[in-house]
Amino acid sequence: MAPLIVEVTRGNHVESRHAVAAAVIDAAGAVVFAAGDIDAAVFPRSAVKALQALPLVESGAADRLGLTQAELALACASHTGEAVHVATAASMLAKAGREASVLECGAHWPADAAAARALAVSGGQPGALHNNCSGKHAGFICLACASGEEPAGYVRAGHPTMRRVTASLAAATGTALEARNRGTDGCSIPTYAIPLRALAGAFARFGVAAGAPARLRSAVAAHPFLVGGTGRFDTVLMTALGAQVFAKGGAEGVHCAALPGQGLGIALKCADGAGRAADVACAALIERFLGGVPAALLRPELRNWNGAVVGGLRLAAEVSG
């Protein structure tokens, strides 16, 4: 099966092409659409944060600590480090009786340019709360503390909290997660190579399940800004479509999504790791099976430093299934 091709245009010419493998699977595991090798294992990176957040709700930790919908949404986020993201992560830690120093995700400047400038102008330095994964990590710490565990070292594969998180991901995807398919994510937690078919099936089931999945979907639908931030694909998409879609991207050109009303899950990987191409492919698949995707996500424009439109991105052909 040939992959999807996302084209980058400049003027009247195609400047670059990105190959994308993609799977659309229903909740029973049937293949609805496939492009490229959907049985190839990929590191989903941050695309599976919602599946990793399931134990936070299922264990009762979220209720014991009184986490809000906004805080649950941030546990599923790759955020831009804007003020509301930082404050929400800090609030989660405070409910667990901890400070930012317990975070083991590392520090980087806010991904949002305005937030980064404001921090620099104030004379501040980036901290772990600005890390795009600080909400996920705050969720791990909440899970550990509410379970009576010392959170130190929670990023290690053998820590009790990480074992719970890994078991949740394994159960959701039906994939054995072991040392043989384990790597280390940018935020220092384990990441596991999982076939696109299994990831798409997991998100199909996540999209229709009651209980913890429904609660996380509801939290994200209520607070899409917290899942990304200003101008981010997932925030723009879920603001437009609300509870009709759950979408989450990951590093190196991975995207996963659930379409609850259709009972479908989507997982895709851009072969060269281009996130911009993964976004366009994800938008095209959601448009095909749901509709209502903003045009700016389906065919984003490319502008130069003077603000002039110089090209754009597009899927090379219509998606059919």
KEVOTOR-159655 format. One record per residue (C-alpha): x, y, z. Coordinates in nm, 2 decimals. Each point is the difference from the previous one (the first is absolute). Layout:
# KEVOTOR-159655
X; Y; Z
...
***
This chain:
# KEVOTOR-159655
0.00; 0.00; 0.00
0.14; 0.34; -0.10
0.05; 0.27; 0.26
-0.19; 0.33; 0.00
0.21; 0.28; -0.15
-0.01; 0.35; 0.14
0.14; 0.26; -0.24
0.17; 0.32; 0.09
-0.04; 0.26; -0.27
0.18; 0.32; -0.08
-0.14; 0.22; -0.27
-0.13; -0.24; -0.27
0.24; -0.28; 0.08
0.01; -0.29; 0.25
0.31; 0.06; 0.21
-0.02; -0.30; 0.23
-0.19; -0.32; 0.05
-0.06; -0.18; 0.33
-0.11; -0.37; 0.02
-0.25; -0.08; 0.27
-0.11; -0.35; 0.12
-0.35; 0.01; 0.15
-0.26; -0.24; 0.14
-0.37; 0.06; 0.07
-0.14; -0.28; 0.22
-0.34; -0.06; 0.16
-0.06; -0.10; 0.36
-0.03; -0.37; -0.10
0.35; 0.01; -0.16
-0.11; 0.01; -0.37
0.21; 0.20; -0.24
-0.21; 0.28; -0.16
0.29; 0.17; -0.17
0.37; -0.07; -0.04
0.29; 0.17; -0.18
0.36; -0.12; 0.03
0.11; -0.26; 0.24
-0.25; 0.01; 0.29
0.17; -0.29; 0.18
0.33; 0.18; 0.03
0.08; 0.09; 0.36
0.05; 0.37; 0.07
0.07; 0.19; 0.32
-0.32; 0.19; 0.06
0.17; 0.24; 0.23
-0.25; 0.26; 0.14
-0.29; -0.12; -0.21
-0.09; -0.25; 0.27
-0.01; 0.23; 0.30
-0.38; -0.06; 0.04
0.06; -0.37; 0.03
0.28; 0.06; 0.25
-0.24; 0.22; 0.20
-0.26; -0.28; 0.04
0.15; -0.13; 0.33
-0.03; 0.35; 0.15
-0.38; -0.03; -0.03
-0.05; -0.37; 0.03
0.20; -0.03; 0.33
-0.22; 0.27; 0.16
0.31; 0.22; 0.04
-0.16; 0.29; -0.19
-0.31; -0.01; 0.23
0.20; -0.03; 0.32
0.21; 0.31; -0.09
-0.30; 0.19; -0.14
0.15; 0.05; -0.35
-0.22; 0.22; -0.22
-0.09; -0.05; -0.37
0.26; 0.25; -0.09
0.27; -0.19; 0.19
-0.10; -0.33; -0.16
0.02; 0.17; -0.34
0.35; 0.12; 0.07
0.10; -0.36; 0.10
-0.07; -0.09; -0.37
0.18; 0.31; -0.14
0.31; 0.10; -0.19
-0.04; 0.37; 0.08
0.17; 0.32; -0.11
0.11; 0.12; 0.35
-0.25; 0.29; 0.02
-0.10; 0.14; 0.33
-0.31; -0.21; 0.04
0.19; -0.32; -0.08
0.27; 0.08; 0.26
-0.26; 0.09; 0.27
-0.20; -0.31; -0.06
0.30; -0.23; 0.03
0.10; 0.18; 0.32
-0.35; -0.05; 0.13
0.01; -0.37; -0.06
0.33; -0.03; 0.19
-0.14; 0.21; 0.29
-0.29; -0.24; 0.04
0.25; -0.29; 0.03
0.19; 0.20; 0.26
0.30; 0.05; -0.23
0.20; 0.28; -0.17
0.14; 0.03; -0.35
0.33; -0.13; 0.12
-0.15; -0.35; -0.01
-0.05; 0.01; -0.37
0.25; -0.22; -0.20
-0.09; 0.11; -0.35
0.27; 0.26; -0.04
-0.03; 0.37; -0.08
-0.03; 0.19; -0.33
-0.12; 0.34; -0.11
-0.38; 0.03; -0.07
-0.08; -0.12; -0.36
-0.23; 0.31; -0.03
0.21; 0.29; -0.13
-0.20; 0.26; 0.20
0.03; -0.20; 0.32
0.37; -0.05; -0.05
0.06; 0.37; -0.07
-0.20; 0.10; 0.31
0.20; -0.24; 0.22
0.33; 0.14; -0.14
-0.11; 0.36; 0.04
-0.09; -0.07; 0.36
0.35; -0.13; 0.06
-0.13; -0.35; 0.07
0.14; -0.33; -0.11
-0.19; -0.30; -0.13
-0.08; -0.27; 0.25
-0.15; -0.35; -0.01
-0.35; 0.16; 0.02
0.06; 0.15; -0.35
0.08; -0.34; -0.14
-0.27; -0.11; -0.25
-0.04; -0.32; 0.20
-0.03; 0.15; 0.34
-0.38; -0.08; 0.02
0.06; -0.37; -0.08
0.28; -0.01; 0.26
-0.21; 0.18; 0.26
-0.26; -0.27; -0.06
0.26; -0.27; 0.06
0.10; 0.17; 0.33
-0.37; 0.03; 0.10
-0.05; -0.37; -0.07
0.31; -0.09; 0.21
-0.09; 0.22; 0.29
-0.36; -0.10; 0.01
0.11; -0.36; 0.00
0.23; 0.04; 0.29
0.32; -0.03; -0.21
0.31; 0.22; 0.01
0.00; 0.17; -0.34
0.38; 0.03; -0.03
0.12; -0.19; -0.30
-0.35; -0.03; -0.15
0.15; 0.03; -0.35
0.18; -0.33; 0.02
-0.16; -0.31; -0.15
0.01; -0.19; 0.33
-0.16; 0.26; 0.22
-0.35; -0.11; 0.12
-0.17; 0.30; -0.16
0.17; -0.05; -0.33
-0.09; -0.37; 0.01
-0.37; 0.09; 0.04
0.03; 0.25; -0.29
0.17; -0.26; -0.22
-0.25; -0.27; 0.09
-0.28; 0.24; -0.10
0.16; 0.07; -0.34
0.06; -0.37; -0.06
-0.36; -0.09; 0.08
-0.14; 0.28; -0.22
0.21; -0.09; -0.30
0.02; -0.38; 0.05
0.37; 0.02; -0.04
0.28; -0.15; 0.22
0.21; 0.29; 0.13
0.34; -0.13; 0.09
0.37; 0.10; 0.00
0.02; -0.13; -0.36
-0.23; 0.27; -0.14
0.08; 0.28; 0.26
0.17; 0.33; -0.06
0.02; 0.32; 0.21
-0.22; 0.29; -0.08
0.10; 0.36; 0.00
-0.15; 0.05; 0.34
0.20; -0.30; 0.14
-0.29; -0.25; 0.04
0.01; -0.33; -0.20
-0.16; 0.00; -0.34
-0.08; -0.32; -0.18
-0.02; -0.09; -0.37
-0.36; -0.10; -0.09
-0.15; -0.09; -0.34
-0.23; 0.27; -0.15
-0.27; -0.26; -0.02
0.01; -0.06; 0.37
0.01; 0.38; 0.08
-0.30; 0.07; -0.22
-0.20; -0.28; 0.16
0.09; 0.13; 0.34
-0.13; 0.35; -0.09
-0.32; -0.15; -0.15
-0.07; -0.17; 0.33
0.10; 0.30; 0.20
-0.25; 0.21; -0.20
-0.30; -0.22; 0.08
0.08; -0.12; 0.35
-0.18; 0.12; 0.31
0.17; 0.06; 0.34
0.35; 0.15; 0.00
0.03; 0.04; -0.38
-0.33; 0.19; -0.01
0.11; 0.22; 0.28
0.33; 0.09; -0.17
-0.17; 0.06; -0.33
-0.25; 0.23; 0.18
0.28; 0.19; 0.17
0.19; 0.06; -0.32
-0.31; 0.10; -0.19
-0.07; 0.26; 0.28
0.36; 0.13; 0.00
0.16; -0.05; -0.35
0.23; 0.30; 0.06
0.17; -0.18; 0.28
0.08; -0.30; -0.22
0.21; 0.21; -0.23
-0.01; 0.38; 0.00
-0.01; 0.30; -0.23
-0.01; -0.11; -0.37
0.07; -0.37; 0.08
-0.16; -0.25; -0.24
-0.18; -0.21; 0.27
-0.13; 0.31; 0.18
-0.14; 0.15; -0.32
-0.15; -0.33; -0.12
-0.17; -0.08; 0.33
-0.12; 0.35; 0.05
-0.17; -0.02; -0.33
-0.14; -0.35; 0.03
-0.05; -0.04; 0.38
-0.07; -0.34; 0.13
-0.04; -0.14; -0.35
0.38; -0.06; -0.01
0.29; -0.07; 0.24
0.34; 0.07; -0.17
0.35; -0.01; 0.13
0.33; 0.04; -0.18
0.34; -0.13; 0.10
0.35; 0.08; -0.10
0.16; -0.13; -0.32
-0.32; 0.02; -0.21
-0.24; -0.21; 0.19
-0.37; 0.07; 0.05
-0.28; -0.19; 0.16
-0.37; 0.08; 0.02
-0.34; -0.14; 0.10
-0.33; 0.07; -0.16
-0.25; -0.11; 0.27
-0.31; 0.04; -0.21
0.14; -0.21; -0.28
0.17; -0.26; 0.23
0.33; 0.05; -0.19
0.36; 0.05; 0.11
0.27; 0.15; -0.21
0.38; -0.04; 0.03
0.26; 0.13; -0.25
0.37; 0.05; -0.03
0.19; 0.23; -0.24
0.30; -0.20; -0.12
0.24; 0.29; 0.02
-0.13; 0.13; 0.34
-0.16; 0.32; -0.14
-0.27; 0.11; 0.24
-0.15; 0.24; -0.25
-0.07; -0.28; -0.24
-0.15; -0.22; 0.27
-0.24; 0.28; 0.09
-0.12; 0.04; -0.36
-0.04; -0.38; -0.04
-0.19; -0.02; 0.33
-0.23; 0.29; -0.10
-0.07; -0.17; -0.33
-0.10; -0.33; 0.16
-0.22; 0.17; 0.25
-0.16; 0.20; -0.28
-0.06; -0.32; -0.19
-0.16; -0.19; 0.28
-0.17; 0.28; 0.20
0.02; 0.34; -0.18
0.00; 0.35; 0.13
0.38; 0.04; 0.01
0.11; 0.37; -0.03
0.14; 0.07; -0.35
0.31; 0.15; 0.16
0.09; -0.35; 0.14
-0.07; -0.18; -0.33
0.21; 0.23; -0.21
0.22; 0.21; 0.22
0.17; 0.30; -0.16
0.38; 0.06; 0.02
0.09; 0.37; 0.05
0.34; 0.17; -0.02
0.14; 0.24; 0.26
-0.19; 0.29; -0.17
-0.33; -0.19; 0.05
-0.05; -0.07; -0.37
-0.15; -0.34; -0.10
0.28; -0.19; -0.19
-0.14; -0.35; 0.00
-0.19; -0.26; 0.20
-0.06; -0.36; 0.09
-0.25; -0.23; -0.14
-0.08; -0.37; -0.03
0.10; -0.12; -0.35
-0.33; -0.18; -0.06
-0.34; -0.03; 0.16
-0.03; -0.25; 0.28
-0.24; -0.28; -0.08
-0.09; -0.30; 0.22
***
